[in-house]
Amino acid sequence: MPALYDTFVIVEPMQHYLEYGSLVLHEIIQANKRAGQTILELIGDTANPERIKTAIQTLNPIVFCGVGHGNVDIYTVECTETLITASSSELTLFKDKVVHLNSCLTAQQLGPALIDAGAVAYVGSKQEFWFYIGDAAGTTRAVRSPFLAEYQFTASLLQGKTTGEARQAQLQRYEEEINYWLQGDGKNHPDASELLRILQINEDISTFLGESDIRPSQKLAVAPTLVLPLTFGASFLILGFLAYKSVAVPYPKS
C-alpha cells in the first residue's frame, strides 16, 4: 500500500542532549501543521523503537522526521536505542516515504540504504551535526538556530512544498541564520563566531537524496483538524558551557 499523503510521524527523544533539537522540532510542527493532516509526535519515552515502528505500520506516513544520535549505518532514538541500521530488513518500513533524520553521519550509508529500500527521498548529515549548548534547551536564538535551519525542510513539507522546494527552503534558511550571526542582530553575541561556524558546518554536511518532485502535503488550510495525542516531558537543563568544543557539541556517534 502506498504511503499516505498528509500523514507525518515525528520522533522527538529528550535524553542525551536530544531535547535541544526536539524542543525546536515540536515548536515547528505546531506552527506549521495544516487542516486535514494526520500528525503523530512521539516525544520522550514514547520515542522508543516499538512505538515508532507501530506508528509507521499503523499510519503509513508519507513523511518520517526523527531526531536522534547516529553513525554512518545506524539511527537511534530515545536512550540511544537502535531503530534501524543500513542492513536492517526493517528498512522496508520506509518504502515510499520521505525521511528526514537529524542524526550524525547517517548520510554516508544509512541514507543511501533507505533509498535503495524504496524511500523516495532522504535528508540528513554526512558528518557530525553540531549545535550550541551555551544556554538551556529551547530558550534562546543561539541554541535554536542550528535546528531552525535544519528543520525548515520538514516545515516546508507541512506547508505543501515539494521535496525539492523544501530542500531549497532549508538551504535558504541556513543562509539566513548564518547572516544573522555574521552581520545581523546576532553579530555582537559573545559566541557569534562559534555559532556562525556551527551553521556553516551543518549546511556543508547536509545531504539530499532521492526525488525532488514529491509533494507530501496537499492540505493548505490554516487550522489543524487532527493532531494525534502526544506526551511531552521536556526537562530544561541549565548546561552552561561544556568543555567539549567550549560551547558546541555534535550529536555523538552511537
C-alpha positions as CSV (number, residue, x, y, z in Angstrom):
1,M,0.0,0.0,0.0
2,P,1.5,3.4,-1.0
3,A,2.3,5.8,1.9
4,L,-0.5,8.1,2.8
5,Y,-0.2,11.8,1.8
6,D,-0.8,14.4,4.5
7,T,0.4,11.9,7.2
8,F,3.5,12.6,9.3
9,V,5.3,10.7,12.1
10,I,7.7,12.9,14.1
11,V,10.2,11.4,16.6
12,E,11.4,13.7,19.4
13,P,13.7,12.0,22.0
14,M,14.6,14.0,25.1
15,Q,17.6,12.3,26.7
16,H,21.3,12.7,25.9
17,Y,21.1,16.3,24.8
18,L,18.4,15.5,22.2
19,E,16.0,17.9,23.9
20,Y,17.9,20.7,22.2
21,G,16.6,19.6,18.8
22,S,13.3,18.0,19.9
23,L,12.0,21.2,21.6
24,V,12.5,23.2,18.4
25,L,11.1,20.5,16.2
26,H,7.9,20.3,18.4
27,E,7.6,24.1,18.1
28,I,8.0,23.9,14.3
29,I,5.4,21.2,13.9
30,Q,2.9,23.1,16.0
31,A,3.5,26.3,14.0
32,N,3.2,24.6,10.5
33,K,0.5,21.9,10.8
34,R,-2.4,22.3,8.5
35,A,-6.1,21.2,8.3
36,G,-6.5,17.6,7.2
37,Q,-3.1,16.5,8.2
38,T,-2.6,13.5,10.4
39,I,0.4,14.2,12.7
40,L,1.8,11.9,15.4
41,E,4.6,13.2,17.6
42,L,6.4,10.6,19.7
43,I,8.1,12.5,22.4
44,G,10.4,11.5,25.2
45,D,9.7,8.0,26.5
46,T,7.2,7.3,23.7
47,A,10.1,7.8,21.1
48,N,11.1,4.2,21.5
49,P,11.6,1.6,18.7
50,E,8.5,-0.4,19.5
51,R,6.1,2.6,19.5
52,I,7.8,4.2,16.4
53,K,7.6,1.0,14.3
54,T,3.9,0.5,15.4
55,A,3.2,4.1,14.4
56,I,4.8,3.6,10.9
57,Q,2.9,0.4,10.3
58,T,-0.4,1.8,11.5
59,L,-0.4,5.2,9.9
60,N,1.8,4.5,6.9
61,P,3.0,8.2,6.8
62,I,4.4,9.8,3.7
63,V,6.9,11.7,5.9
64,F,9.1,10.4,8.8
65,C,11.2,13.0,10.6
66,G,13.4,11.9,13.5
67,V,15.9,13.5,15.9
68,G,18.5,11.1,17.3
69,H,22.0,10.0,17.7
70,G,23.6,8.0,14.9
71,N,26.5,6.8,12.9
72,V,27.2,6.0,9.3
73,D,24.9,3.0,9.3
74,I,22.6,3.4,12.3
75,Y,19.8,5.7,13.7
76,T,19.0,5.6,17.3
77,V,16.1,7.1,19.3
78,E,15.3,7.7,23.0
79,C,18.1,6.4,25.3
80,T,20.1,5.6,22.2
81,E,18.0,2.5,21.4
82,T,18.5,1.4,17.8
83,L,15.6,1.9,15.4
84,I,17.2,0.9,12.1
85,T,20.6,0.1,10.6
86,A,21.8,0.1,7.0
87,S,21.5,-3.7,6.9
88,S,18.1,-4.0,8.7
89,S,15.3,-5.8,7.0
90,E,13.0,-3.1,8.6
91,L,14.2,-0.5,6.2
92,T,11.2,-1.6,4.1
93,L,9.1,0.3,6.6
94,F,10.3,3.4,4.9
95,K,9.3,2.4,1.4
96,D,7.6,5.3,-0.5
97,K,8.4,7.7,2.3
98,V,10.3,11.0,2.7
99,V,12.8,10.5,5.5
100,H,14.4,13.4,7.4
101,L,17.0,12.3,10.0
102,N,18.7,14.9,12.2
103,S,21.3,12.4,13.2
104,C,25.1,12.4,12.7
105,L,26.7,10.6,9.8
106,T,23.7,8.8,8.5
107,A,24.0,10.2,5.0
108,Q,27.1,8.0,4.4
109,Q,25.5,4.6,4.5
110,L,22.0,4.6,6.1
111,G,20.6,7.3,3.8
112,P,21.6,5.5,0.6
113,A,20.3,2.2,2.1
114,L,16.9,3.8,2.8
115,I,16.7,5.0,-0.8
116,D,17.7,1.5,-2.0
117,A,14.9,0.1,0.2
118,G,12.3,2.3,-1.5
119,A,12.3,5.6,0.4
120,V,11.5,8.4,-2.1
121,A,13.7,11.0,-0.5
122,Y,16.2,11.4,2.4
123,V,17.7,14.4,4.1
124,G,20.5,14.1,6.7
125,S,24.1,14.8,7.6
126,K,27.2,13.1,6.2
127,Q,29.3,14.1,9.2
128,E,28.6,15.2,12.8
129,F,25.8,17.7,13.3
130,W,26.8,20.5,15.6
131,F,24.7,22.6,18.0
132,Y,25.3,25.3,20.7
133,I,24.7,24.5,24.4
134,G,25.6,27.8,26.0
135,D,22.0,28.2,27.2
136,A,19.2,26.0,28.3
137,A,17.5,24.0,25.6
138,G,14.9,25.9,23.6
139,T,15.4,29.2,25.4
140,T,17.5,31.4,23.0
141,R,18.1,32.1,19.3
142,A,21.6,30.7,19.9
143,V,20.6,27.3,21.0
144,R,17.7,27.1,18.5
145,S,19.5,28.5,15.4
146,P,21.0,25.2,14.0
147,F,17.7,23.5,14.4
148,L,15.6,26.3,12.9
149,A,17.7,25.9,9.7
150,E,17.7,22.1,9.7
151,Y,14.0,21.6,10.3
152,Q,13.0,24.0,7.7
153,F,12.8,21.0,5.4
154,T,10.0,19.3,7.3
155,A,8.3,22.7,8.0
156,S,8.2,23.3,4.3
157,L,6.7,19.8,3.6
158,L,4.0,20.6,6.1
159,Q,3.3,23.9,4.2
160,G,2.7,22.0,1.0
161,K,6.1,22.3,-0.8
162,T,7.7,19.5,-2.8
163,T,10.8,17.8,-1.6
164,G,12.9,19.9,-4.0
165,E,11.3,23.1,-2.9
166,A,11.6,22.1,0.8
167,R,15.3,21.4,0.2
168,Q,15.9,24.9,-1.3
169,A,13.9,26.4,1.6
170,Q,16.2,24.6,4.0
171,L,19.4,25.8,2.4
172,Q,17.9,29.3,2.3
173,R,17.1,29.2,6.0
174,Y,20.7,28.1,6.7
175,E,21.9,31.2,4.9
176,E,19.5,33.4,6.8
177,E,20.8,32.0,10.1
178,I,24.4,32.4,9.0
179,N,23.7,36.0,8.1
180,Y,22.0,36.7,11.4
181,W,25.2,35.8,13.3
182,L,27.5,37.3,10.6
183,Q,26.0,40.7,10.1
184,G,22.6,40.8,11.6
185,D,21.3,41.3,15.2
186,G,23.4,38.3,16.4
187,K,26.8,39.7,15.3
188,N,27.6,41.1,18.8
189,H,26.8,37.9,20.6
190,P,29.9,36.8,22.5
191,D,29.9,33.4,20.7
192,A,28.7,34.7,17.3
193,S,31.8,33.3,15.5
194,E,31.2,29.9,17.0
195,L,27.6,29.9,16.1
196,L,28.5,31.1,12.5
197,R,30.9,28.2,12.2
198,I,28.4,25.6,13.5
199,L,25.8,26.7,10.9
200,Q,28.4,26.7,8.1
201,I,29.5,23.1,9.0
202,N,25.9,21.8,9.3
203,E,25.0,23.3,5.9
204,D,28.0,21.9,4.3
205,I,27.4,18.4,5.5
206,S,23.7,18.5,4.8
207,T,22.7,15.9,2.2
208,F,19.6,15.4,0.0
209,L,19.0,12.1,-1.8
210,G,16.1,10.9,-4.0
211,E,13.2,12.6,-5.8
212,S,12.6,16.3,-5.8
213,D,9.0,16.4,-7.1
214,I,7.2,14.6,-4.2
215,R,4.5,16.8,-2.5
216,P,3.7,15.0,0.7
217,S,1.0,17.5,1.9
218,Q,-1.9,18.8,-0.1
219,K,-3.8,20.4,2.7
220,L,-3.1,24.1,2.9
221,A,-5.8,25.4,5.2
222,V,-4.6,27.1,8.4
223,A,-6.3,25.3,11.2
224,P,-5.4,21.7,12.1
225,T,-8.2,19.1,12.2
226,L,-6.3,16.1,13.6
227,V,-3.2,16.0,15.8
228,L,-2.9,12.7,17.5
229,P,-2.3,12.7,21.3
230,L,1.3,13.2,22.4
231,T,3.2,13.2,25.7
232,F,5.6,16.0,26.4
233,G,8.0,15.6,29.2
234,A,10.7,18.1,28.5
235,S,13.4,18.8,31.0
236,F,15.1,22.2,30.7
237,L,18.7,21.7,31.8
238,I,20.9,24.7,32.5
239,L,24.0,23.3,30.9
240,G,26.1,26.4,30.6
241,F,29.4,25.8,28.7
242,L,30.6,22.2,28.4
243,A,34.3,21.5,27.9
244,Y,33.8,19.8,24.6
245,K,34.5,22.4,21.9
246,S,33.7,25.0,24.6
247,V,30.2,26.0,23.5
248,A,29.1,23.4,21.0
249,V,28.6,19.7,20.8
250,P,27.8,17.3,17.9
251,Y,25.2,14.7,18.2
252,P,27.6,11.9,19.3
253,K,28.1,8.8,17.3
254,S,26.3,5.9,19.0
